[in-house]
Amino acid sequence: MKRLHVHVAVDDLKRSVGFYSALFAAEPSVLKTDYAKWMLDDPRVNFAISTRGRQPGLDHLGIQAENDEELQEVYARLHQAGGSVIEQGQTACCYAKSEKSWIDDPTGISWETFLTTGENTDYGDGSGERVARVAHEKSCCAPEVAPAPAACGCPAA
């Protein structure tokens, strides 16, 4: 059975771990100094947060396959969905080894499809992901990201 994957960039990992642990009524299954992940069965989701230098907020969504057959099924769906599919292949990211592909939805939200094949001792440098995202940005008409609003969104006093 496939699992929804959500990755959120955060600016305060400790505070965010506390928040999400309370929300999910569960401690993270992986906890590092810059990353945390909950593998939840209710709802069935791989929910991850990290402080990896990205803008806080939704980083990407994904579908995690449990075996190669499911992964091939999801890859076929990517190609049916339209748009540019970036086949990243084998990579090490998020303290895991995986086989991955990427696509952006029509609004520019990145979707990762992957099969985790093992653990990795470090987060990984993200170079494969960056290459996939940069290649995708250069190969299509992805909308430009608007600058982030002020911290609270309130006008200056």
DAJO-V41882 format. One record per pair of residues at least 4 apart in sequence whose C-alpha atoms are under 6 Angstrom apart, sorted by the first residue. I is the first residue (numbers start at 1). J is the second residue. If there is no record, write none. Layout:
BEGIN
i | j
I | J
I | J
END
This chain:
BEGIN
i | j
2 | 64
2 | 65
3 | 44
3 | 45
3 | 63
3 | 64
4 | 45
4 | 62
4 | 63
5 | 45
5 | 46
5 | 47
5 | 61
5 | 62
5 | 63
6 | 47
6 | 61
7 | 47
7 | 48
7 | 49
7 | 59
7 | 60
8 | 49
8 | 57
8 | 58
8 | 59
9 | 49
9 | 50
9 | 51
9 | 56
9 | 57
9 | 59
10 | 50
10 | 51
10 | 56
11 | 51
13 | 17
17 | 21
20 | 24
21 | 25
21 | 26
21 | 27
28 | 37
28 | 38
29 | 37
29 | 38
30 | 36
30 | 37
31 | 36
34 | 50
34 | 51
35 | 49
35 | 50
36 | 48
36 | 49
37 | 47
37 | 48
38 | 46
38 | 47
39 | 46
40 | 44
40 | 45
60 | 110
60 | 111
61 | 111
62 | 111
62 | 112
62 | 113
63 | 113
64 | 113
64 | 114
64 | 115
65 | 70
65 | 71
65 | 115
85 | 102
85 | 103
86 | 101
86 | 102
86 | 132
87 | 101
88 | 100
88 | 101
89 | 99
89 | 100
90 | 98
90 | 99
91 | 97
91 | 98
92 | 96
92 | 97
92 | 124
93 | 123
93 | 124
94 | 123
95 | 119
95 | 120
95 | 121
95 | 122
95 | 123
96 | 118
96 | 119
96 | 120
97 | 116
97 | 117
97 | 118
97 | 119
97 | 120
98 | 115
98 | 116
98 | 117
99 | 114
99 | 115
100 | 113
100 | 114
101 | 112
101 | 113
102 | 111
102 | 112
103 | 110
103 | 111
104 | 108
104 | 109
104 | 110
104 | 111
105 | 109
108 | 142
127 | 131
130 | 134
131 | 135
137 | 142
149 | 153
END
